[in-house]
Amino acid sequence: MRFVVTGTDTDVGKTVFCAGLSVMLGARYWKPVQAGFPTDSQTVAALAGVEILPEVYRLKLPASPHQAAADEGIVIDPNKLVPPDGPLVIEGAGGLMVPLTRQTLFIDVFARWQIPVILCARTRLGTINHTLLSIAALRARSVPLHGVAFIGEANDESEGIIAEIGQVKRLGRLPVIAPLSAARLKDVFAQNFNAADFR
């Protein structure tokens, strides 16, 4: 199975989620476009120990990919972003509407791929609006939405109303893990998510 993991915003916690999901599924990890260092691939490698596929674009500036690419005098070619076959967890950059170029958003690439998307959402204040807007954007482009994974402290009312109004599967919630380690992430992820939901 292949999944695209995206977020309602940047720094939602989707990289840690990707690491946990990669371990659970025995899948490779791929972040096609990286902007800034340290890279998310390095984080997943340290937390998951799975095979990491190289980025198509590894950019230095921690900014929107279109801006980071322009800073290095290049233009991202979305057609070069071709997901390999086999069990794979693909991580987007930031949220759905992040521009890869001035004409192409990440969500446009997701629409072309037609790979099921897992939307990572914070549980704190504001998540209902951000998550429902993201769900609406995915459906407007006919992107298959596998479900929502929540990240943070428990907020049953927000999680429930998002699933109800958004008519989306509630996959589970990854709590804040401190201190964070590979062993701890594997245990906590297995306690909070059901592998059968990702098959």
C-alpha atoms as a printed R data frame, in Angstrom:
    type eleno elety resid chain resno       x      y       z
1   ATOM     1    CA   MET     A     1   0.000  0.000   0.000
2   ATOM     2    CA   ARG     A     2   1.108  3.539  -0.739
3   ATOM     3    CA   PHE     A     3  -0.001  6.616   1.193
4   ATOM     4    CA   VAL     A     4   0.595 10.331   0.892
5   ATOM     5    CA   VAL     A     5   0.870 12.049   4.264
6   ATOM     6    CA   THR     A     6   0.111 15.748   4.331
7   ATOM     7    CA   GLY     A     7  -0.854 18.243   7.013
8   ATOM     8    CA   THR     A     8  -3.273 21.034   7.703
9   ATOM     9    CA   ASP     A     9  -0.217 23.267   8.224
10  ATOM    10    CA   THR     A    10   3.544 23.090   8.656
11  ATOM    11    CA   ASP     A    11   5.017 21.619  11.849
12  ATOM    12    CA   VAL     A    12   1.859 19.628  12.548
13  ATOM    13    CA   GLY     A    13   3.914 16.545  13.373
14  ATOM    14    CA   LYS     A    14   3.509 14.642  10.127
15  ATOM    15    CA   THR     A    15   7.187 13.635   9.916
16  ATOM    16    CA   VAL     A    16   7.000 11.773  13.229
17  ATOM    17    CA   PHE     A    17   3.702 10.266  12.084
18  ATOM    18    CA   CYS     A    18   5.360  9.164   8.821
19  ATOM    19    CA   ALA     A    19   8.131  7.474  10.795
20  ATOM    20    CA   GLY     A    20   5.641  5.561  12.910
21  ATOM    21    CA   LEU     A    21   3.509  4.596   9.918
22  ATOM    22    CA   SER     A    22   6.542  3.427   7.917
23  ATOM    23    CA   VAL     A    23   7.514  1.089  10.750
24  ATOM    24    CA   MET     A    24   3.972 -0.231  11.172
25  ATOM    25    CA   LEU     A    25   3.590 -0.941   7.443
26  ATOM    26    CA   GLY     A    26   7.158 -2.031   6.754
27  ATOM    27    CA   ALA     A    27   7.196  0.627   4.045
28  ATOM    28    CA   ARG     A    28   9.852  2.796   2.490
29  ATOM    29    CA   TYR     A    29   9.769  6.556   3.056
30  ATOM    30    CA   TRP     A    30  10.005  9.259   0.415
31  ATOM    31    CA   LYS     A    31   9.915 13.026   0.693
32  ATOM    32    CA   PRO     A    32  10.126 14.189  -2.925
33  ATOM    33    CA   VAL     A    33  10.798 17.856  -2.140
34  ATOM    34    CA   GLN     A    34  12.763 18.970   0.915
35  ATOM    35    CA   ALA     A    35  13.351 22.601   1.813
36  ATOM    36    CA   GLY     A    36  15.677 23.255   4.753
37  ATOM    37    CA   PHE     A    37  18.006 21.287   7.016
38  ATOM    38    CA   PRO     A    38  18.075 18.990   8.903
39  ATOM    39    CA   THR     A    39  15.936 17.036   6.460
40  ATOM    40    CA   ASP     A    40  12.781 15.128   7.284
41  ATOM    41    CA   SER     A    41  14.400 12.082   5.691
42  ATOM    42    CA   GLN     A    42  17.136 12.242   8.334
43  ATOM    43    CA   THR     A    43  14.514 12.430  11.083
44  ATOM    44    CA   VAL     A    44  12.616  9.422   9.732
45  ATOM    45    CA   ALA     A    45  15.843  7.464   9.287
46  ATOM    46    CA   ALA     A    46  16.699  8.033  12.946
47  ATOM    47    CA   LEU     A    47  13.202  7.186  14.213
48  ATOM    48    CA   ALA     A    48  12.157  4.384  11.882
49  ATOM    49    CA   GLY     A    49  15.208  2.642  10.490
50  ATOM    50    CA   VAL     A    50  13.365  2.005   7.202
51  ATOM    51    CA   GLU     A    51  14.651  2.457   3.676
52  ATOM    52    CA   ILE     A    52  14.767  6.136   2.757
53  ATOM    53    CA   LEU     A    53  14.404  7.063  -0.893
54  ATOM    54    CA   PRO     A    54  16.363 10.130  -2.023
55  ATOM    55    CA   GLU     A    55  14.587 13.434  -2.563
56  ATOM    56    CA   VAL     A    56  14.099 14.628  -6.125
57  ATOM    57    CA   TYR     A    57  14.792 18.154  -4.882
58  ATOM    58    CA   ARG     A    58  16.806 18.914  -1.745
59  ATOM    59    CA   LEU     A    59  16.777 22.673  -1.217
60  ATOM    60    CA   LYS     A    60  18.663 24.680   1.376
61  ATOM    61    CA   LEU     A    61  16.274 27.512   2.263
62  ATOM    62    CA   PRO     A    62  13.611 26.610   4.878
63  ATOM    63    CA   ALA     A    63  10.736 28.141   2.924
64  ATOM    64    CA   SER     A    64   7.995 27.257   0.479
65  ATOM    65    CA   PRO     A    65   9.507 24.945  -2.173
66  ATOM    66    CA   HIS     A    66   8.919 27.430  -4.990
67  ATOM    67    CA   GLN     A    67  10.812 30.099  -3.047
68  ATOM    68    CA   ALA     A    68  13.580 27.759  -1.905
69  ATOM    69    CA   ALA     A    69  14.082 26.603  -5.491
70  ATOM    70    CA   ALA     A    70  14.158 30.167  -6.819
71  ATOM    71    CA   ASP     A    71  16.764 31.010  -4.192
72  ATOM    72    CA   GLU     A    72  19.036 28.432  -5.863
73  ATOM    73    CA   GLY     A    73  18.150 29.563  -9.387
74  ATOM    74    CA   ILE     A    74  16.107 26.495 -10.302
75  ATOM    75    CA   VAL     A    75  12.473 25.720 -11.079
76  ATOM    76    CA   ILE     A    76  10.878 22.541  -9.753
77  ATOM    77    CA   ASP     A    77   9.529 20.281 -12.487
78  ATOM    78    CA   PRO     A    78   6.428 18.564 -11.029
79  ATOM    79    CA   ASN     A    79   6.596 15.924 -13.764
80  ATOM    80    CA   LYS     A    80   9.803 14.608 -12.188
81  ATOM    81    CA   LEU     A    81   7.886 13.698  -9.031
82  ATOM    82    CA   VAL     A    82   6.963 10.105  -9.843
83  ATOM    83    CA   PRO     A    83   6.218  7.798  -6.873
84  ATOM    84    CA   PRO     A    84   7.858  4.373  -7.060
85  ATOM    85    CA   ASP     A    85   5.840  1.194  -6.653
86  ATOM    86    CA   GLY     A    86   5.647 -0.947  -3.547
87  ATOM    87    CA   PRO     A    87   4.811 -0.158   0.083
88  ATOM    88    CA   LEU     A    88   5.582  3.530   0.460
89  ATOM    89    CA   VAL     A    89   4.911  6.481   2.746
90  ATOM    90    CA   ILE     A    90   5.212  9.788   0.896
91  ATOM    91    CA   GLU     A    91   5.479 13.023   2.857
92  ATOM    92    CA   GLY     A    92   4.417 16.325   1.377
93  ATOM    93    CA   ALA     A    93   5.848 19.700   2.356
94  ATOM    94    CA   GLY     A    94   3.744 21.812   4.706
95  ATOM    95    CA   GLY     A    95   0.067 21.816   3.786
96  ATOM    96    CA   LEU     A    96  -1.913 21.064   0.663
97  ATOM    97    CA   MET     A    97  -1.711 24.519  -0.883
98  ATOM    98    CA   VAL     A    98   2.068 24.838  -0.691
99  ATOM    99    CA   PRO     A    99   3.342 25.968  -4.110
100 ATOM   100    CA   LEU     A   100   5.973 23.924  -5.905
101 ATOM   101    CA   THR     A   101   6.035 26.502  -8.695
102 ATOM   102    CA   ARG     A   102   3.992 29.621  -9.383
103 ATOM   103    CA   GLN     A   103   1.573 27.440 -11.346
104 ATOM   104    CA   THR     A   104   1.512 24.159  -9.395
105 ATOM   105    CA   LEU     A   105   0.523 23.416  -5.805
106 ATOM   106    CA   PHE     A   106   1.329 20.194  -3.966
107 ATOM   107    CA   ILE     A   107  -2.370 19.299  -4.027
108 ATOM   108    CA   ASP     A   108  -2.253 19.386  -7.842
109 ATOM   109    CA   VAL     A   109   0.450 16.713  -7.769
110 ATOM   110    CA   PHE     A   110  -1.595 14.654  -5.303
111 ATOM   111    CA   ALA     A   111  -4.557 14.867  -7.689
112 ATOM   112    CA   ARG     A   112  -2.401 13.530 -10.510
113 ATOM   113    CA   TRP     A   113  -1.004 10.686  -8.403
114 ATOM   114    CA   GLN     A   114  -4.408  9.484  -7.105
115 ATOM   115    CA   ILE     A   115  -2.699  7.850  -4.115
116 ATOM   116    CA   PRO     A   116  -4.776  7.780  -0.891
117 ATOM   117    CA   VAL     A   117  -4.013 10.753   1.355
118 ATOM   118    CA   ILE     A   118  -3.746 10.723   5.136
119 ATOM   119    CA   LEU     A   119  -4.353 14.183   6.547
120 ATOM   120    CA   CYS     A   120  -2.480 14.998   9.771
121 ATOM   121    CA   ALA     A   121  -4.233 17.549  11.968
122 ATOM   122    CA   ARG     A   122  -3.358 19.176  15.268
123 ATOM   123    CA   THR     A   123  -5.805 18.739  18.136
124 ATOM   124    CA   ARG     A   124  -5.460 22.277  19.492
125 ATOM   125    CA   LEU     A   125  -7.681 25.310  18.943
126 ATOM   126    CA   GLY     A   126  -8.322 26.117  15.282
127 ATOM   127    CA   THR     A   127  -8.020 22.566  14.027
128 ATOM   128    CA   ILE     A   128 -11.692 22.220  13.070
129 ATOM   129    CA   ASN     A   129 -11.542 25.044  10.543
130 ATOM   130    CA   HIS     A   130  -8.131 24.095   9.133
131 ATOM   131    CA   THR     A   131  -8.994 20.416   8.816
132 ATOM   132    CA   LEU     A   132 -12.425 20.870   7.239
133 ATOM   133    CA   LEU     A   133 -10.972 23.343   4.717
134 ATOM   134    CA   SER     A   134  -8.275 20.814   3.830
135 ATOM   135    CA   ILE     A   135 -10.847 18.031   3.431
136 ATOM   136    CA   ALA     A   136 -12.935 20.271   1.167
137 ATOM   137    CA   ALA     A   137  -9.895 21.116  -0.958
138 ATOM   138    CA   LEU     A   138  -8.995 17.440  -1.410
139 ATOM   139    CA   ARG     A   139 -12.528 16.521  -2.420
140 ATOM   140    CA   ALA     A   140 -12.815 19.469  -4.807
141 ATOM   141    CA   ARG     A   141  -9.881 17.973  -6.730
142 ATOM   142    CA   SER     A   142 -11.112 14.363  -6.403
143 ATOM   143    CA   VAL     A   143  -8.079 13.333  -4.337
144 ATOM   144    CA   PRO     A   144  -8.769 10.064  -2.472
145 ATOM   145    CA   LEU     A   145  -8.816 10.750   1.267
146 ATOM   146    CA   HIS     A   146  -8.005  7.725   3.410
147 ATOM   147    CA   GLY     A   147  -8.623  9.435   6.743
148 ATOM   148    CA   VAL     A   148  -7.461 11.932   9.339
149 ATOM   149    CA   ALA     A   149  -4.725 11.267  11.898
150 ATOM   150    CA   PHE     A   150  -4.751 13.638  14.865
151 ATOM   151    CA   ILE     A   151  -1.589 14.723  16.617
152 ATOM   152    CA   GLY     A   152  -1.352 16.211  20.098
153 ATOM   153    CA   GLU     A   153  -3.260 16.100  23.363
154 ATOM   154    CA   ALA     A   154  -6.690 14.470  23.377
155 ATOM   155    CA   ASN     A   155  -9.561 16.676  22.180
156 ATOM   156    CA   ASP     A   156 -12.424 14.277  21.641
157 ATOM   157    CA   GLU     A   157 -14.999 16.930  20.730
158 ATOM   158    CA   SER     A   158 -12.850 18.479  17.978
159 ATOM   159    CA   GLU     A   159 -11.793 15.101  16.621
160 ATOM   160    CA   GLY     A   160 -15.369 13.846  16.618
161 ATOM   161    CA   ILE     A   161 -16.936 16.855  14.935
162 ATOM   162    CA   ILE     A   162 -14.275 16.834  12.204
163 ATOM   163    CA   ALA     A   163 -15.016 13.174  11.461
164 ATOM   164    CA   GLU     A   164 -18.768 13.836  11.541
165 ATOM   165    CA   ILE     A   165 -18.957 16.987   9.441
166 ATOM   166    CA   GLY     A   166 -16.087 16.000   7.158
167 ATOM   167    CA   GLN     A   167 -17.499 12.480   6.731
168 ATOM   168    CA   VAL     A   168 -13.985 11.119   7.062
169 ATOM   169    CA   LYS     A   169 -12.435  8.176   8.872
170 ATOM   170    CA   ARG     A   170 -10.822  9.026  12.203
171 ATOM   171    CA   LEU     A   171  -7.652  6.928  12.113
172 ATOM   172    CA   GLY     A   172  -6.413  7.677  15.622
173 ATOM   173    CA   ARG     A   173  -4.326 10.164  17.557
174 ATOM   174    CA   LEU     A   174  -0.574 10.326  18.078
175 ATOM   175    CA   PRO     A   175   0.138 11.982  21.426
176 ATOM   176    CA   VAL     A   176   3.165 14.127  22.090
177 ATOM   177    CA   ILE     A   177   6.079 11.782  22.860
178 ATOM   178    CA   ALA     A   178   8.734 13.169  25.172
179 ATOM   179    CA   PRO     A   179  11.438 12.116  25.133
180 ATOM   180    CA   LEU     A   180  11.120 10.891  21.570
181 ATOM   181    CA   SER     A   181  12.995  7.764  20.520
182 ATOM   182    CA   ALA     A   182  12.597  5.072  17.878
183 ATOM   183    CA   ALA     A   183  11.514  2.450  20.424
184 ATOM   184    CA   ARG     A   184   9.074  4.781  22.160
185 ATOM   185    CA   LEU     A   185   7.524  5.909  18.861
186 ATOM   186    CA   LYS     A   186   7.008  2.315  17.725
187 ATOM   187    CA   ASP     A   187   5.248  1.408  20.974
188 ATOM   188    CA   VAL     A   188   3.074  4.521  21.174
189 ATOM   189    CA   PHE     A   189   2.110  4.324  17.500
190 ATOM   190    CA   ALA     A   190   1.039  0.683  17.863
191 ATOM   191    CA   GLN     A   191  -1.051  1.597  20.906
192 ATOM   192    CA   ASN     A   192  -2.891  4.405  19.138
193 ATOM   193    CA   PHE     A   193  -3.328  3.164  15.560
194 ATOM   194    CA   ASN     A   194  -4.660 -0.084  14.116
195 ATOM   195    CA   ALA     A   195  -2.554 -1.581  11.327
196 ATOM   196    CA   ALA     A   196  -5.741 -2.954   9.717
197 ATOM   197    CA   ASP     A   197  -6.890  0.624   9.055
198 ATOM   198    CA   PHE     A   198  -3.970  1.095   6.671
199 ATOM   199    CA   ARG     A   199  -4.302 -2.120   4.656
